[in-house]
Amino acid sequence: MKSSEKNIFSRVLHVSGELTNREVPVLKDSEIWEAFKNGSEEAFMQIYKDNFHVLFRYGSQFSLDQELIKDAIQDLFIELRSYRKNLNVSKIRPYLMVAFKRKILRYKSSQQKKEILHYSLTKGYEYSLEDSIETKIISEESSINRHDKLNTAMKMLTSRQKESIYYYFSECMDYNEIKEIMGFKDIKSARNIIYKAVSILKGYLLLLSISFFL
């Protein structure tokens, strides 16, 4: 990203303390996006602040280079401002995650020397899970063994299954949002892949627990 663009972006995000500190009413995604399309900088900053950390955490699934992730996020929002009048979005976060995934993969492919997290041309990306997911799936397990057991169980899932439960547990997305971001034709497909993934995890974790006592 050009330094001049970064400076412009920085000025926009900190346009004034008055705008930054002003209370913004809770609006639907469609209302926020419509305000953004109509030129509202408050709506733009709200979209940015609501999604920056989510996108950064998501980007960490693809690259360990924090500066690359930040650059990709900033470039994404610069492009959003440039083309907003032509963009029709009903669900903001799923749209941003799809667009961001495409962008960071392009960044990464052009910088082969950068360190990459869990990537394989045949298997895809290994979506890692957070403690909150572990707690939901195996809350009865001790904290010492829980992480190792879940990581072992995760190896039993396909890349798409890992991706689906990342969205469902880590990002708290609903089935419709997962359908959109993963390109499924219907909600049933999203529900089925998550159900199967969780069933595999639970079954394998049960086997690990039984073997521990044998």
GROMACS elastic network, one bead per residue, 0.5 to 0.9 nm:
[ bonds ]
;  ai    aj funct       b0    kb
    1     4     6  0.85042   500
    1     5     6  0.67949   500
    1     6     6  0.69935   500
    1    71     6  0.68185   500
    1    72     6  0.84523   500
    1    74     6  0.84215   500
    1    75     6  0.66936   500
    2     5     6  0.52861   500
    2     6     6  0.64687   500
    2     7     6  0.88401   500
    3     6     6  0.50300   500
    3     7     6  0.62234   500
    3     8     6  0.86673   500
    4     7     6  0.51140   500
    4     8     6  0.62586   500
    4     9     6  0.86012   500
    5     8     6  0.50635   500
    5     9     6  0.60810   500
    5    10     6  0.85264   500
    5    75     6  0.85836   500
    5    78     6  0.78900   500
    6    10     6  0.60398   500
    6    11     6  0.86039   500
    6    71     6  0.88673   500
    6    74     6  0.76588   500
    6    75     6  0.84778   500
    6    78     6  0.88098   500
    7    10     6  0.50327   500
    7    11     6  0.62177   500
    7    12     6  0.86295   500
    8    11     6  0.51894   500
    8    12     6  0.62279   500
    8    13     6  0.87655   500
    9    12     6  0.51319   500
    9    13     6  0.63067   500
    9    14     6  0.87173   500
    9    74     6  0.74941   500
    9    75     6  0.89828   500
    9    77     6  0.84518   500
    9    78     6  0.68623   500
   10    13     6  0.52939   500
   10    14     6  0.63195   500
   10    15     6  0.83206   500
   11    14     6  0.51831   500
   11    15     6  0.54982   500
   11    16     6  0.87736   500
   12    16     6  0.86718   500
   12    41     6  0.77904   500
   12    45     6  0.83343   500
   13    16     6  0.83639   500
   13    20     6  0.82399   500
   13    41     6  0.85211   500
   13    44     6  0.86054   500
   13    45     6  0.62843   500
   13    48     6  0.85528   500
   14    17     6  0.71095   500
   14    19     6  0.83595   500
   14    20     6  0.71026   500
   14    45     6  0.89697   500
   15    18     6  0.84916   500
   15    19     6  0.71405   500
   15    20     6  0.77536   500
   15    41     6  0.87485   500
   16    19     6  0.54544   500
   16    20     6  0.63132   500
   16    21     6  0.86427   500
   17    21     6  0.58564   500
   17    22     6  0.81848   500
   18    21     6  0.55333   500
   18    22     6  0.59909   500
   19    22     6  0.52955   500
   19    23     6  0.85872   500
   19    41     6  0.85761   500
   19    42     6  0.66983   500
   20    23     6  0.83728   500
   20    42     6  0.78063   500
   20    45     6  0.79708   500
   21    24     6  0.88751   500
   22    42     6  0.89437   500
   24    27     6  0.85136   500
   24    42     6  0.80081   500
   24    43     6  0.86326   500
   24    46     6  0.81203   500
   27    30     6  0.80719   500
   27    31     6  0.60026   500
   27    32     6  0.61490   500
   28    31     6  0.52030   500
   28    32     6  0.62859   500
   28    33     6  0.85967   500
   29    32     6  0.51493   500
   29    33     6  0.60313   500
   29    34     6  0.84501   500
   29    89     6  0.81924   500
   29    90     6  0.62453   500
   29    91     6  0.58838   500
   29    92     6  0.60915   500
   29    93     6  0.88969   500
   30    33     6  0.51613   500
   30    34     6  0.60335   500
   30    35     6  0.86109   500
   30    88     6  0.89327   500
   30    89     6  0.69380   500
   30    90     6  0.51465   500
   30    91     6  0.71142   500
   30    92     6  0.80544   500
   31    34     6  0.50993   500
   31    35     6  0.62204   500
   31    36     6  0.85570   500
   31    90     6  0.89318   500
   32    35     6  0.51756   500
   32    36     6  0.61560   500
   32    37     6  0.86696   500
   32    40     6  0.89872   500
   32    43     6  0.57926   500
   32    44     6  0.83291   500
   32    46     6  0.83431   500
   32    47     6  0.78867   500
   32    92     6  0.88845   500
   33    37     6  0.60580   500
   33    38     6  0.85165   500
   33    43     6  0.72819   500
   33    44     6  0.83128   500
   33    47     6  0.84105   500
   33    84     6  0.88234   500
   33    88     6  0.80926   500
   33    89     6  0.68527   500
   33    90     6  0.77569   500
   33    91     6  0.89126   500
   33    92     6  0.75523   500
   34    37     6  0.50348   500
   34    38     6  0.62296   500
   34    39     6  0.88460   500
   34    40     6  0.88719   500
   34    43     6  0.88069   500
   34    88     6  0.85064   500
   34    89     6  0.86777   500
   35    38     6  0.50635   500
   35    39     6  0.65620   500
   35    40     6  0.54604   500
   35    41     6  0.86372   500
   35    42     6  0.85974   500
   35    43     6  0.61245   500
   35    44     6  0.84097   500
   36    39     6  0.52600   500
   36    41     6  0.68523   500
   36    42     6  0.78792   500
   36    43     6  0.51370   500
   36    44     6  0.55866   500
   36    47     6  0.87122   500
   36    81     6  0.84043   500
   36    84     6  0.73635   500
   36    85     6  0.87277   500
   37    40     6  0.72711   500
   37    43     6  0.89564   500
   37    44     6  0.89120   500
   37    81     6  0.83697   500
   37    83     6  0.88408   500
   37    84     6  0.52241   500
   37    85     6  0.52044   500
   37    86     6  0.82542   500
   37    87     6  0.78434   500
   37    88     6  0.87541   500
   38    84     6  0.84296   500
   38    85     6  0.74305   500
   39    42     6  0.89135   500
   39    43     6  0.83388   500
   39    44     6  0.82873   500
   39    81     6  0.86231   500
   39    84     6  0.85501   500
   39    85     6  0.87584   500
   40    43     6  0.53214   500
   40    44     6  0.64333   500
   40    45     6  0.88479   500
   41    45     6  0.61204   500
   41    46     6  0.84712   500
   42    45     6  0.51886   500
   42    46     6  0.61256   500
   42    47     6  0.86660   500
   43    46     6  0.50057   500
   43    47     6  0.62001   500
   43    48     6  0.85819   500
   44    47     6  0.52471   500
   44    48     6  0.62642   500
   44    49     6  0.87374   500
   44    77     6  0.86556   500
   44    81     6  0.79395   500
   45    49     6  0.60138   500
   45    50     6  0.83607   500
   46    49     6  0.51966   500
   46    50     6  0.58988   500
   46    51     6  0.84538   500
   47    50     6  0.52461   500
   47    51     6  0.61586   500
   47    52     6  0.83009   500
   47    92     6  0.79505   500
   47    93     6  0.87510   500
   48    51     6  0.54083   500
   48    52     6  0.56388   500
   48    77     6  0.75166   500
   49    52     6  0.55928   500
   49    53     6  0.78395   500
   50    53     6  0.76362   500
   50    54     6  0.79697   500
   50    93     6  0.88845   500
   51    54     6  0.51856   500
   51    55     6  0.60487   500
   51    56     6  0.84956   500
   51    92     6  0.89638   500
   51    93     6  0.69385   500
   51    96     6  0.82520   500
   52    55     6  0.52565   500
   52    56     6  0.60920   500
   52    57     6  0.86600   500
   52    70     6  0.89523   500
   52    73     6  0.73883   500
   53    57     6  0.60802   500
   53    58     6  0.83927   500
   54    57     6  0.52602   500
   54    58     6  0.60853   500
   54    59     6  0.85403   500
   54    93     6  0.87315   500
   54    97     6  0.87158   500
   54   171     6  0.76734   500
   55    59     6  0.58986   500
   55    60     6  0.85246   500
   55    69     6  0.84856   500
   55    73     6  0.71675   500
   55    93     6  0.88984   500
   55    96     6  0.79841   500
   55    97     6  0.67076   500
   55   100     6  0.74298   500
   56    59     6  0.50173   500
   56    60     6  0.63248   500
   56    66     6  0.82057   500
   56    69     6  0.63934   500
   56    70     6  0.70287   500
   56    73     6  0.75477   500
   57    60     6  0.51455   500
   57    61     6  0.71183   500
   58    61     6  0.55291   500
   58    62     6  0.76288   500
   58    97     6  0.78295   500
   58   100     6  0.88974   500
   58   101     6  0.83562   500
   59    62     6  0.54591   500
   59    63     6  0.63685   500
   59    64     6  0.84360   500
   59    66     6  0.85721   500
   59    69     6  0.58582   500
   59    70     6  0.87771   500
   59    72     6  0.87835   500
   59    73     6  0.88124   500
   59   100     6  0.79636   500
   59   101     6  0.74248   500
   59   104     6  0.72050   500
   60    63     6  0.51928   500
   60    64     6  0.58920   500
   60    65     6  0.79400   500
   60    66     6  0.76434   500
   60    69     6  0.73978   500
   60   117     6  0.77476   500
   61    64     6  0.79492   500
   61   116     6  0.89307   500
   61   117     6  0.65275   500
   61   118     6  0.80066   500
   61   125     6  0.73444   500
   61   126     6  0.72805   500
   61   127     6  0.58636   500
   61   128     6  0.68587   500
   62    69     6  0.89921   500
   62   101     6  0.85402   500
   62   104     6  0.77626   500
   62   105     6  0.77091   500
   62   108     6  0.84569   500
   62   116     6  0.64021   500
   62   117     6  0.55696   500
   62   118     6  0.75660   500
   62   119     6  0.75215   500
   62   125     6  0.68498   500
   62   126     6  0.84376   500
   62   127     6  0.84517   500
   63    66     6  0.76044   500
   63    68     6  0.79446   500
   63    69     6  0.73515   500
   63   104     6  0.83895   500
   63   108     6  0.76663   500
   63   114     6  0.78913   500
   63   115     6  0.65522   500
   63   117     6  0.52504   500
   63   118     6  0.86786   500
   64    67     6  0.89602   500
   64    68     6  0.85073   500
   64    69     6  0.82988   500
   64   114     6  0.80724   500
   64   115     6  0.60122   500
   64   116     6  0.59911   500
   64   117     6  0.61420   500
   65    68     6  0.53462   500
   65    69     6  0.64441   500
   65    70     6  0.88658   500
   65   114     6  0.68770   500
   65   115     6  0.67014   500
   65   116     6  0.78967   500
   66    69     6  0.50610   500
   66    70     6  0.62053   500
   66    71     6  0.85935   500
   67    70     6  0.50517   500
   67    71     6  0.60533   500
   67    72     6  0.84995   500
   68    71     6  0.50985   500
   68    72     6  0.61173   500
   68    73     6  0.86560   500
   68   104     6  0.79256   500
   68   107     6  0.75898   500
   68   108     6  0.82123   500
   68   114     6  0.89110   500
   69    72     6  0.51288   500
   69    73     6  0.62774   500
   69    74     6  0.87184   500
   69   104     6  0.70135   500
   69   107     6  0.89758   500
   70    73     6  0.51144   500
   70    74     6  0.61939   500
   70    75     6  0.85594   500
   71    74     6  0.51341   500
   71    75     6  0.60318   500
   71    76     6  0.84448   500
   72    75     6  0.51486   500
   72    76     6  0.60618   500
   72    77     6  0.87626   500
   72   100     6  0.72509   500
   72   103     6  0.65187   500
   72   104     6  0.58816   500
   72   107     6  0.74085   500
   73    76     6  0.50637   500
   73    77     6  0.64261   500
   73    78     6  0.87111   500
   73   100     6  0.69928   500
   73   103     6  0.86307   500
   73   104     6  0.84332   500
   74    77     6  0.52614   500
   74    78     6  0.61805   500
   74    79     6  0.86539   500
   75    78     6  0.50007   500
   75    79     6  0.61666   500
   75    80     6  0.85443   500
   75   103     6  0.86822   500
   76    79     6  0.52323   500
   76    80     6  0.62220   500
   76    81     6  0.88470   500
   76    96     6  0.82992   500
   76    99     6  0.76442   500
   76   100     6  0.66905   500
   76   103     6  0.75122   500
   77    81     6  0.62703   500
   77    82     6  0.86029   500
   78    81     6  0.52657   500
   78    82     6  0.63504   500
   78    83     6  0.88534   500
   79    83     6  0.61102   500
   79    84     6  0.80262   500
   80    83     6  0.53776   500
   80    84     6  0.53238   500
   80    87     6  0.82591   500
   81    84     6  0.53556   500
   81    85     6  0.85103   500
   82    85     6  0.81206   500
   83    86     6  0.57054   500
   83    87     6  0.67383   500
   84    87     6  0.52148   500
   84    88     6  0.82120   500
   85    88     6  0.81101   500
   89    92     6  0.62872   500
   89    95     6  0.71111   500
   90    95     6  0.84526   500
   91    94     6  0.60951   500
   91    95     6  0.63860   500
   91    96     6  0.88691   500
   91   177     6  0.77319   500
   92    95     6  0.52722   500
   92    96     6  0.61552   500
   92    97     6  0.86931   500
   93    96     6  0.50682   500
   93    97     6  0.61017   500
   93    98     6  0.86334   500
   93   177     6  0.86371   500
   94    97     6  0.51193   500
   94    98     6  0.62316   500
   94    99     6  0.86256   500
   94   173     6  0.86216   500
   94   177     6  0.61437   500
   94   178     6  0.77310   500
   94   180     6  0.69640   500
   94   181     6  0.55946   500
   95    98     6  0.53299   500
   95    99     6  0.62373   500
   95   100     6  0.84712   500
   95   180     6  0.82028   500
   95   181     6  0.71765   500
   96    99     6  0.51152   500
   96   100     6  0.57822   500
   96   101     6  0.83793   500
   97   101     6  0.59365   500
   97   102     6  0.86087   500
   97   181     6  0.73569   500
   98   101     6  0.52351   500
   98   102     6  0.64861   500
   98   103     6  0.87858   500
   98   180     6  0.88346   500
   98   181     6  0.59119   500
   98   182     6  0.83267   500
   99   102     6  0.53329   500
   99   103     6  0.63081   500
   99   104     6  0.88216   500
  100   104     6  0.60564   500
  100   105     6  0.84388   500
  101   104     6  0.53999   500
  101   105     6  0.61453   500
  101   106     6  0.86339   500
  102   105     6  0.53556   500
  102   106     6  0.63503   500
  102   107     6  0.87923   500
  103   106     6  0.51594   500
  103   107     6  0.62449   500
  103   108     6  0.86331   500
  104   108     6  0.59969   500
  104   109     6  0.84926   500
  105   108     6  0.50199   500
  105   109     6  0.60500   500
  105   110     6  0.86450   500
  106   109     6  0.51793   500
  106   110     6  0.63919   500
  106   111     6  0.87972   500
  107   110     6  0.53996   500
  107   111     6  0.64379   500
  108   111     6  0.50765   500
  108   112     6  0.63983   500
  108   113     6  0.87949   500
  108   114     6  0.72265   500
  108   116     6  0.81354   500
  109   112     6  0.58582   500
  110   113     6  0.88633   500
  111   114     6  0.58079   500
  112   115     6  0.79564   500
  112   116     6  0.86827   500
  113   116     6  0.88331   500
  116   119     6  0.65197   500
  117   125     6  0.77662   500
  117   126     6  0.78444   500
  118   124     6  0.81679   500
  118   125     6  0.58442   500
  118   126     6  0.53670   500
  118   127     6  0.81896   500
  119   122     6  0.87902   500
  119   123     6  0.75012   500
  119   124     6  0.58022   500
  119   126     6  0.67832   500
  120   123     6  0.51690   500
  120   124     6  0.51541   500
  120   125     6  0.67115   500
  120   126     6  0.86936   500
  121   124     6  0.58054   500
  121   125     6  0.86644   500
  123   126     6  0.81568   500
  123   158     6  0.78689   500
  123   159     6  0.63487   500
  124   159     6  0.60918   500
  124   160     6  0.85208   500
  125   159     6  0.64345   500
  125   160     6  0.88894   500
  125   162     6  0.88367   500
  125   163     6  0.82554   500
  126   158     6  0.89963   500
  126   159     6  0.62755   500
  126   162     6  0.69864   500
  126   163     6  0.77819   500
  127   159     6  0.75463   500
  127   162     6  0.56978   500
  127   163     6  0.57343   500
  127   165     6  0.87778   500
  127   166     6  0.64761   500
  128   151     6  0.85355   500
  128   154     6  0.87704   500
  128   162     6  0.78784   500
  128   163     6  0.87613   500
  128   166     6  0.73166   500
  129   132     6  0.81437   500
  129   133     6  0.63414   500
  129   134     6  0.74455   500
  129   150     6  0.89485   500
  129   151     6  0.86352   500
  129   162     6  0.86892   500
  129   165     6  0.85016   500
  129   166     6  0.63552   500
  129   169     6  0.82496   500
  129   170     6  0.68664   500
  130   133     6  0.55752   500
  130   134     6  0.66720   500
  130   135     6  0.89367   500
  130   166     6  0.87668   500
  130   169     6  0.86792   500
  130   170     6  0.66942   500
  131   134     6  0.50026   500
  131   135     6  0.61427   500
  131   136     6  0.86814   500
  131   147     6  0.80423   500
  132   135     6  0.51639   500
  132   136     6  0.63917   500
  132   137     6  0.88430   500
  132   169     6  0.76697   500
  132   170     6  0.72143   500
  133   136     6  0.51018   500
  133   137     6  0.62280   500
  133   138     6  0.84765   500
  133   165     6  0.88230   500
  133   166     6  0.84553   500
  133   169     6  0.55807   500
  133   170     6  0.64200   500
  134   137     6  0.52269   500
  134   138     6  0.57726   500
  134   139     6  0.68628   500
  134   146     6  0.72150   500
  134   147     6  0.72899   500
  134   150     6  0.70994   500
  135   138     6  0.55139   500
  135   140     6  0.80545   500
  135   141     6  0.85249   500
  135   146     6  0.86247   500
  136   139     6  0.58187   500
  136   169     6  0.82585   500
  137   140     6  0.87398   500
  137   150     6  0.89399   500
  137   198     6  0.79207   500
  137   201     6  0.82188   500
  137   202     6  0.73959   500
  138   141     6  0.57001   500
  138   142     6  0.89537   500
  138   146     6  0.72784   500
  138   150     6  0.83449   500
  138   202     6  0.79425   500
  138   205     6  0.81594   500
  139   142     6  0.79636   500
  139   143     6  0.87750   500
  139   146     6  0.84317   500
  140   146     6  0.89257   500
  141   144     6  0.83187   500
  141   145     6  0.69382   500
  141   146     6  0.56361   500
  141   209     6  0.89431   500
  142   145     6  0.56748   500
  142   146     6  0.58504   500
  143   146     6  0.51702   500
  143   147     6  0.71349   500
  144   147     6  0.70730   500
  144   148     6  0.80531   500
  145   148     6  0.56511   500
  145   149     6  0.61454   500
  145   150     6  0.86438   500
  146   149     6  0.53076   500
  146   150     6  0.61385   500
  146   151     6  0.86094   500
  147   150     6  0.52711   500
  147   151     6  0.61564   500
  147   152     6  0.86221   500
  148   151     6  0.51938   500
  148   152     6  0.62068   500
  148   153     6  0.86370   500
  149   152     6  0.51308   500
  149   153     6  0.61618   500
  149   154     6  0.85753   500
  149   204     6  0.89984   500
  149   205     6  0.66707   500
  149   208     6  0.72210   500
  149   209     6  0.87073   500
  150   154     6  0.59656   500
  150   155     6  0.87908   500
  150   201     6  0.76334   500
  150   205     6  0.71542   500
  151   154     6  0.50265   500
  151   155     6  0.67334   500
  152   155     6  0.55687   500
  152   156     6  0.75809   500
  152   204     6  0.87646   500
  152   205     6  0.86116   500
  153   156     6  0.55587   500
  153   157     6  0.76110   500
  153   200     6  0.79873   500
  153   201     6  0.56654   500
  153   202     6  0.84340   500
  153   203     6  0.89296   500
  153   204     6  0.59018   500
  153   205     6  0.63731   500
  153   208     6  0.86556   500
  154   157     6  0.55147   500
  154   158     6  0.85797   500
  154   162     6  0.73428   500
  154   200     6  0.88705   500
  154   201     6  0.68487   500
  155   158     6  0.77915   500
  156   200     6  0.74552   500
  156   201     6  0.77424   500
  156   204     6  0.81573   500
  157   160     6  0.80056   500
  157   161     6  0.58158   500
  157   162     6  0.62005   500
  157   197     6  0.65814   500
  157   200     6  0.74576   500
  157   201     6  0.79806   500
  158   161     6  0.51457   500
  158   162     6  0.62956   500
  158   163     6  0.86180   500
  158   197     6  0.85232   500
  159   162     6  0.51420   500
  159   163     6  0.61571   500
  159   164     6  0.87013   500
  160   164     6  0.61431   500
  160   165     6  0.87675   500
  160   182     6  0.85758   500
  160   193     6  0.82104   500
  161   164     6  0.51469   500
  161   165     6  0.64027   500
  161   166     6  0.85666   500
  161   193     6  0.61843   500
  161   194     6  0.66984   500
  161   196     6  0.80427   500
  161   197     6  0.56336   500
  161   198     6  0.88885   500
  162   165     6  0.54548   500
  162   166     6  0.61281   500
  162   167     6  0.88157   500
  162   194     6  0.87852   500
  162   197     6  0.74745   500
  163   166     6  0.50913   500
  163   167     6  0.64719   500
  163   168     6  0.87397   500
  163   182     6  0.85542   500
  164   167     6  0.53295   500
  164   168     6  0.62093   500
  164   169     6  0.86456   500
  164   178     6  0.69703   500
  164   182     6  0.78439   500
  164   190     6  0.75797   500
  164   193     6  0.70965   500
  164   194     6  0.60754   500
  164   197     6  0.83113   500
  165   169     6  0.57021   500
  165   170     6  0.75831   500
  165   193     6  0.85572   500
  165   194     6  0.59287   500
  165   197     6  0.72827   500
  165   198     6  0.78031   500
  166   169     6  0.55459   500
  166   170     6  0.51953   500
  166   171     6  0.67484   500
  166   172     6  0.85493   500
  167   170     6  0.57013   500
  167   172     6  0.63055   500
  167   173     6  0.57169   500
  167   174     6  0.84284   500
  167   177     6  0.88310   500
  167   178     6  0.67476   500
  168   171     6  0.59324   500
  168   174     6  0.66000   500
  168   175     6  0.77844   500
  168   178     6  0.74278   500
  168   194     6  0.77987   500
  169   172     6  0.51353   500
  169   173     6  0.74783   500
  170   173     6  0.82157   500
  173   176     6  0.80484   500
  173   177     6  0.59249   500
  173   178     6  0.64020   500
  174   177     6  0.54085   500
  174   178     6  0.63140   500
  174   179     6  0.86548   500
  175   178     6  0.50672   500
  175   179     6  0.60261   500
  175   180     6  0.86838   500
  175   187     6  0.58258   500
  175   188     6  0.81240   500
  175   189     6  0.88556   500
  175   190     6  0.57521   500
  175   191     6  0.61231   500
  176   180     6  0.63653   500
  176   181     6  0.87979   500
  176   186     6  0.79716   500
  176   187     6  0.56032   500
  176   190     6  0.76172   500
  177   180     6  0.51350   500
  177   181     6  0.62305   500
  177   182     6  0.85217   500
  177   187     6  0.88002   500
  178   181     6  0.51844   500
  178   182     6  0.58717   500
  178   183     6  0.80846   500
  178   184     6  0.80845   500
  178   187     6  0.81277   500
  178   190     6  0.62742   500
  178   191     6  0.88404   500
  179   182     6  0.54616   500
  179   183     6  0.57560   500
  179   185     6  0.70671   500
  179   186     6  0.64581   500
  179   187     6  0.57579   500
  179   188     6  0.86059   500
  179   189     6  0.74158   500
  179   190     6  0.54307   500
  179   191     6  0.86724   500
  180   183     6  0.52267   500
  180   184     6  0.65186   500
  180   185     6  0.83317   500
  180   186     6  0.87653   500
  180   187     6  0.88715   500
  181   184     6  0.80287   500
  182   190     6  0.82669   500
  183   186     6  0.88476   500
  184   187     6  0.73313   500
  184   188     6  0.87839   500
  184   189     6  0.63100   500
  184   190     6  0.67630   500
  185   188     6  0.85512   500
  185   189     6  0.72465   500
  185   190     6  0.88840   500
  186   189     6  0.57352   500
  186   190     6  0.71785   500
  187   190     6  0.51822   500
  187   191     6  0.62350   500
  187   192     6  0.85902   500
  188   191     6  0.50268   500
  188   192     6  0.59832   500
  188   193     6  0.86401   500
  189   192     6  0.51096   500
  189   193     6  0.62533   500
  189   194     6  0.87072   500
  190   193     6  0.54649   500
  190   194     6  0.64084   500
  190   195     6  0.86442   500
  191   194     6  0.53835   500
  191   195     6  0.60771   500
  191   196     6  0.86035   500
  192   195     6  0.50836   500
  192   196     6  0.60586   500
  192   197     6  0.84905   500
  193   196     6  0.51999   500
  193   197     6  0.60885   500
  193   198     6  0.86363   500
  194   197     6  0.50584   500
  194   198     6  0.61011   500
  194   199     6  0.84324   500
  195   198     6  0.53109   500
  195   199     6  0.60623   500
  195   200     6  0.86306   500
  196   199     6  0.50354   500
  196   200     6  0.61556   500
  196   201     6  0.86331   500
  197   200     6  0.51900   500
  197   201     6  0.62650   500
  197   202     6  0.86799   500
  198   201     6  0.50148   500
  198   202     6  0.60692   500
  198   203     6  0.84670   500
  199   202     6  0.51753   500
  199   203     6  0.60189   500
  199   204     6  0.84870   500
  200   203     6  0.51651   500
  200   204     6  0.60371   500
  200   205     6  0.84098   500
  201   204     6  0.52640   500
  201   205     6  0.59417   500
  201   206     6  0.84422   500
  202   205     6  0.51237   500
  202   206     6  0.60742   500
  202   207     6  0.87064   500
  203   206     6  0.51520   500
  203   207     6  0.64363   500
  203   208     6  0.88115   500
  204   207     6  0.50627   500
  204   208     6  0.62701   500
  204   209     6  0.86538   500
  205   209     6  0.61506   500
  205   210     6  0.86343   500
  206   209     6  0.50568   500
  206   210     6  0.62048   500
  206   211     6  0.86161   500
  207   210     6  0.51110   500
  207   211     6  0.60867   500
  207   212     6  0.85332   500
  208   211     6  0.51854   500
  208   212     6  0.61951   500
  209   212     6  0.51752   500
  209   213     6  0.70422   500
  210   213     6  0.55944   500
  210   214     6  0.66921   500
  211   214     6  0.50837   500
